[in-house]
Amino acid sequence: MSPSASPKQGVDVFLWWIGNAVLGFVVIPVVLLFANRVLRPTLVIKEYADDILVHGVGLTGTLDAVPKLVTTKELTGAALGLVGRYGAALKRLL
């Protein structure tokens, strides 16, 4: 210790090193543990979101025929009327 350094400064430096040790051996691992506990579910959520996106895009391909349902409904309505007329005509013949 230099002659100008007081014993108080030595204690301060010693406490500083103890604080650094506590920071290095306790606080940093706890922060890393909490960060891991937050990031792991985030990555799982990202995987689920990617899976939903892939299957959602695949599902839209099956929806291409939905506008044709209107035409199908109109044609079945017309066919029902024609079947009734056919039945009536057949009844007259028999």
C-alpha positions in Angstrom: 0.0 0.0 0.0 1.3 3.5 -0.9 2.0 5.9 2.0 -0.7 8.2 0.7 -3.4 5.5 0.7 -5.5 5.3 3.8 -6.8 2.1 5.3 -10.3 3.3 4.4 -9.4 3.2 0.7 -8.2 -0.4 1.1 -11.5 -1.4 2.6 -13.3 0.3 -0.2 -11.3 -1.5 -2.8 -11.8 -4.8 -1.0 -15.6 -4.2 -0.9 -15.5 -3.3 -4.6 -14.0 -6.6 -5.4 -16.5 -8.5 -3.3 -19.3 -6.6 -5.1 -17.7 -7.6 -8.5 -17.5 -11.2 -7.3 -21.2 -11.2 -6.2 -22.1 -9.6 -9.6 -20.2 -12.2 -11.5 -21.2 -15.3 -9.6 -24.7 -14.5 -8.5 -26.4 -11.8 -10.5 -25.2 -12.6 -14.0 -26.2 -16.3 -13.8 -29.6 -15.4 -12.4 -30.2 -12.9 -15.2 -29.1 -15.5 -17.8 -31.5 -18.1 -16.2 -34.4 -15.7 -16.4 -33.5 -14.7 -20.0 -33.5 -18.4 -20.9 -36.9 -18.9 -19.2 -38.3 -16.1 -21.3 -36.6 -16.9 -24.6 -37.3 -20.6 -24.7 -41.1 -20.2 -24.8 -40.7 -17.3 -27.3 -38.9 -19.7 -29.7 -41.6 -22.3 -29.2 -44.3 -19.7 -30.0 -42.4 -18.8 -33.1 -42.4 -22.4 -34.2 -46.2 -22.6 -33.6 -46.7 -19.4 -35.5 -44.7 -20.6 -38.5 -46.7 -23.9 -38.5 -50.0 -22.0 -38.4 -48.8 -19.9 -41.3 -47.8 -22.9 -43.4 -51.1 -24.7 -42.8 -53.1 -21.5 -43.2 -51.6 -20.9 -46.6 -52.3 -24.5 -47.5 -55.9 -24.1 -46.4 -56.5 -21.1 -48.6 -55.9 -23.4 -51.7 -59.0 -25.4 -50.7 -61.1 -22.3 -50.6 -60.8 -21.6 -54.3 -64.0 -23.5 -55.0 -66.2 -21.4 -52.6 -67.4 -18.9 -55.2 -68.6 -21.9 -57.3 -70.9 -22.9 -54.5 -73.2 -20.0 -55.5 -73.5 -21.4 -59.0 -74.0 -24.9 -57.7 -76.9 -23.6 -55.5 -78.5 -21.9 -58.4 -78.2 -25.0 -60.6 -79.6 -27.3 -57.9 -82.6 -24.9 -57.5 -83.2 -25.0 -61.2 -82.8 -28.8 -61.3 -85.4 -29.2 -58.6 -87.9 -27.3 -60.6 -87.2 -29.3 -63.7 -87.5 -32.6 -61.8 -90.9 -31.5 -60.7 -92.0 -30.8 -64.2 -90.5 -34.1 -65.4 -92.4 -35.9 -62.8 -95.6 -34.2 -63.7 -95.1 -35.0 -67.4 -94.3 -38.6 -66.6 -97.4 -38.9 -64.5 -99.5 -37.7 -67.4 -98.0 -40.3 -69.7 -98.6 -43.2 -67.3 
